[in-house]
């Protein structure tokens, strides 16, 4: 499962707690985690919880971020991507679904790209918003506004599945499988 989420923890403790529940739940269900490769914020929390539960965790980190000391060095596998575009493409290749926890601009970018690809028929993978503490409610209102204004087709509202929490997201994933174990592009040694 690709998990998109913040490299920050946010200011509501529920965000961090739910990231940990999701990571642990993925591991317990035998579902591998693919994420952005950082050891900070919600990203680090979901990865650490999945690892603690014995799960497979693959990080995909753009090479530009390697020197910022955010690479998680304890993963099952950490891959390097030349660009953010390559990172997103690689994560999509490895995942059978996209889970979106709270986050900022990067999370929004990743989420909208995955949903746009689904709209264009480039994939049929679930895009699941984990609506921790109603974080995504304003976004869903914006989507409804775009539908009302004629910019989004009403049937495309269903490209998002909404889960109130990690447990709900895991229930929506019953037909997915773990990420494939394809050839890695390792990060440069420090």
N, C-alpha and C positions, 0 to 999 in steps of 0.2 A: 504494500500500500504506500502510495506517495502521501506524505503528510506535509502540508504547507502551513507554516505558523511563524510567529514572531521570533526575531533574534533578541527580543526583549521579553521580560516577563509580564509587562503591563502593570497596572496599579491595583488590580483586583486579585486577591489571592486565589480566587476560584479558577483563574486562567491557568496558573501554574499547577494547581491540584488536578485539573481536568486533563492537562497534557500528560501528567504522570499516570493517571488512570488509563488514558488511551494507549500509552506505550506498554504498560503492563498487560492491558487487555489484548493488544495485538500479539504479544509474546505468548500469552496463555492460550490464544486461539491458534497458534502455530502460523500466524501471518507475519511475513517479513515486513520491515519498515525501510522505506527509501525516503530520505529527507536531505536537507541542504548541507549537512556535514559539519555544522557548528556545535560548539560545546557550551553555548550561552543561551539564555532566555528559554522560551518554550521549546525551541529546537533542541537544546541540550537536555531539557527535562524529559521530553518524550523519548529521546534516544537512550538516556540513562535508564529510564524505567523499562524499556524494552530489553536492553542488555541485562539488567538485573533479573528479568524474568526468563533469561536464556534465549531470547529472540535473536534472529538475524537482523542486523542493522547495517544498511549501506548508505553512506553519505556521499553526496556529489557536491564538491566545493569548487567554485571558480578559482582559477589560479591567482587571480588578482586579490583574493581574500586570504590566501595562504600565509602571507606575511603579517597579517593583522592578529596573529596568535589566537584565532578562533577555531582552528581545525580541531575536531574531536579525534584524538589519537587512539581511543579505545574501542573503535568500531570493528565489526566483522570485516568490513572493507570500506576504505575511503578512496574515492576516485577523484581525479582532477579533471575539470572541464576548462577549456580555453576561455569560454565566454559564458555569460548568464544564459544566452540562448541555447548553447550546447548543454548547460546544466539542466534546463527545463526539458529539453528534448530527451536527454538521457534518463531523467527521472520518469518521464512519461513512458519511455520504452520499458523500464523495469517494473512499472506498476500496473496493477489491474483495476485500481480505483484511486481517486483523489479525495483525501480527507483534509478539510480546511478548518483549522483552529483559528482563534483570534490572532491578528497580526496587523502590520502596517502596510506601507506601499508595496513592498516586495511580495507579501502574501496576497495582496489584492491583484497584483500583476500576474502572479502564478495562477491564481484562481480564475481570473477572467480569461486567461489564455486557454486553460483547460476547458472551460465552458464554451469558449468560442470554437475550439477545435471540435467539441461535441456537436455544436450547432451546425458546423460545416460538414459533419459526417466523417471527420478524420479519425475519430475513435467513438466507441460506445461504452466507455468506462464511466462508472458512477462518479459524480461530483457531489460530495456530501459535506454540507456546512455543519460543523459542530457548534451549535448555538449557545455556547457557555455564557451564562448570565445575560442572555438575550443580546449578546454582542452583535449578531448579524441582523437584528431586526431593522435598523436603519437602512442597511443595504437592500434587504428584501422590499422595503417600502420604495426605495429608488427603482428597483427592477419593476415593481408594480406601476410606478409613475411612468417609466419608459414604455411599458405595455399600453397604458392608457393614452400616452402621447403618440402611439403608433410606431415606435422605434424598435420594439421587441415584439415578436409574434407571441400571442398568448400561450401557445403550446410550448414555447421555449422556456417558459417559467419552470416547467418540469425538468429542465436540465439540471437544476439544483434539487438535491434531496436534502431535507432538513432533519437533523437529529438534535434533540434538546441537550444531549450530553454524549460522552464517550460510549457509554453502554448502548445507547440508541444507535450510534454510528456502527458499532460492532454488529448489531443485529442486522443492519442493512448490508453487511459485507458477507453474508453467509455463502454466496456463490463465487467468491474470489479465491485466488490462490496466491501463494507467496511469490516474491519477486524471483525472476530467473537468475541463475548463477552464471552470468556471462563474463567474458574476459574483462578484467579490470584495467583501468589506467591509473596506476598508483600515483599518489602525491610524491613530489620530490622529497628526498630525505633532507632533514634539517642538519 
